[in-house]
Amino acid sequence: MSRSREVRLATVPVGLPQPADFEVVEVPVPTPGDGEALVRNRYFHVFAALRTLFGGGVEGAPFPPIHPGDTLFGAAVGEVVSAPAGSGLRPGELVSHWLGWREYAAVPAAQCQPLGDVLPDPVAHLTQGRTAYSALLQSGLKAGETVFVSGGAGAVGSLAGQVARLLGADRVIGSTGSPAKARRLVSELGYDAAVLRGGEPFHEQLAKAAPDGIDVMVDNVGGEQLRAALTVARPGARFVLVGALDGQLDPNGSGTSAPVELDIYQVILKHVTLRGLDNSVATDWVDRFGAWLRQGEITVPQVRVVGIEHAARALSETIGGRHLGTVIVEL
Ligand SMILES: NC(=O)c1ccc[n+]([C@@H]2O[C@H](COP(=O)([O-])OP(=O)(O)OC[C@H]3O[C@@H](n4cnc5c(N)ncnc54)[C@H](OP(=O)(O)O)[C@@H]3O)[C@@H](O)[C@H]2O)c1
């Protein structure tokens, strides 16, 4: 163990990122500094939102922009190789942290979260279920209600539909980008109906899928999907805004803004609430997720790509809508 590979941004992408915009670079295994643990990464998450960081990022967001020459980052699970005395970390134990996209990482020990055994599979820690669960808790979802999840096949959405059902939703509708994925939403992920972006007028499809309207929207997309959802919102509907894939993955923009024109009369007359996501409400997520997994009540849709040399392709495919669920690179 003397060398480590990592994925760097080679050039600012023109349009949506392509594999040629990245390079895999071999570097010495990092020497941990004061208070740092050396971690050998086993898995990391590939997520479309990186596109926003290549475009310069968004002021006030928790993650900095990624410039050419920078190593990418994101959620990872790895094995502790060495840890500072008194850190409580033990060599060999699995931790989650934020320095993915590299084989070895020197991570501040305080930022390493030991996984324990609450979840049966370490990869489950890389799923975005906490986000989905937070959104549904924030919405005040009640038994018997109808939920619409935009981006229903992504990392967040592939769990949001299932969690909505487990929390008592009566009807769950998801949007996705292809007929094949729409079928899987219904057959594998607990959705009652799926609607397609880029096909028939979106608001017409949604009105057919939700003939009695929707009570809750978990919005990963924004754009015309949010606009359409307002037209079918029932009085008192609650929308939780999680992401902005429409703006984030607009090939003609930089991914750093997500404008949408809404008919505010719909909001006022139907007393609709639109709130930004607050992830901090999901304090019991890991325990509930673990119990649902062990009881076989939830599945973790995922795509595993083996080898860091394929990570950039996996990112481009994720952005292109090729995959369903959480996309993981296994090292
Ligand atoms: N606020 C937070 O704490 C938080 C946490 C996690 C995620 N997020 C945000 O939530 C959103 C979803 O995250 P995620 O991890 O689930 O995403 P993801 O899995 O990386 O989503 C990728 C999917 O986006 C869809 N897509 C591609 N182009 C699109 C377009 N032009 N319009 C709409 N959808 C498009 C494709 O699915 P289909 O082909 O099936 O449409 C693609 O597979 C992102 O905006 C992310 O930044 C926020």
The ligand as a Gaussian input file, in Angstrom:
#p B3LYP/6-31G(d) Opt

LIG

0 1
 N      -31.374000      19.155000       0.557000
 C      -30.700000      18.036000       0.843000
 O      -30.257000      17.796000       1.953000
 C      -30.556000      17.012000      -0.234000
 C      -30.043000      15.747000       0.051000
 C      -29.938000      14.815000      -0.996000
 C      -30.307000      15.185000      -2.274000
 N      -30.758000      16.447000      -2.500000
 C      -31.181000      16.858000      -3.852000
 O      -32.271000      16.017000      -4.217000
 C      -32.264000      15.829000      -5.629000
 C      -32.326000      14.342000      -5.924000
 O      -31.143000      13.749000      -5.465000
 P      -30.820000      12.247000      -5.844000
 O      -29.562000      11.896000      -5.134000
 O      -32.029000      11.417000      -5.680000
 O      -30.525000      12.398000      -7.382000
 P      -29.873000      11.345000      -8.386000
 O      -30.190000       9.958000      -7.958000
 O      -28.457000      11.687000      -8.577000
 O      -30.749000      11.720000      -9.653000
 C      -30.389000      11.450000     -10.924000
 C      -31.654000      11.336000     -11.708000
 O      -32.165000      12.613000     -12.090000
 C      -33.078000      12.419000     -13.165000
 N      -32.908000      13.485000     -14.159000
 C      -31.954000      13.614000     -15.101000
 N      -32.142000      14.744000     -15.815000
 C      -33.230000      15.329000     -15.312000
 C      -33.948000      16.508000     -15.649000
 N      -33.536000      17.338000     -16.621000
 N      -35.048000      16.815000     -14.946000
 C      -35.453000      15.994000     -13.943000
 N      -34.830000      14.855000     -13.580000
 C      -33.717000      14.538000     -14.265000
 C      -32.753000      11.065000     -13.757000
 O      -33.780000      10.167000     -13.354000
 P      -35.047000       9.844000     -14.286000
 O      -34.497000       9.493000     -15.626000
 O      -35.690000       8.729000     -13.564000
 O      -35.882000      11.098000     -14.305000
 C      -31.473000      10.665000     -13.027000
 O      -31.369000       9.268000     -12.905000
 C      -31.026000      16.522000      -6.146000
 O      -31.410000      17.798000      -6.595000
 C      -30.147000      16.643000      -4.933000
 O      -29.278000      17.743000      -5.014000
 C      -30.899000      17.353000      -1.524000

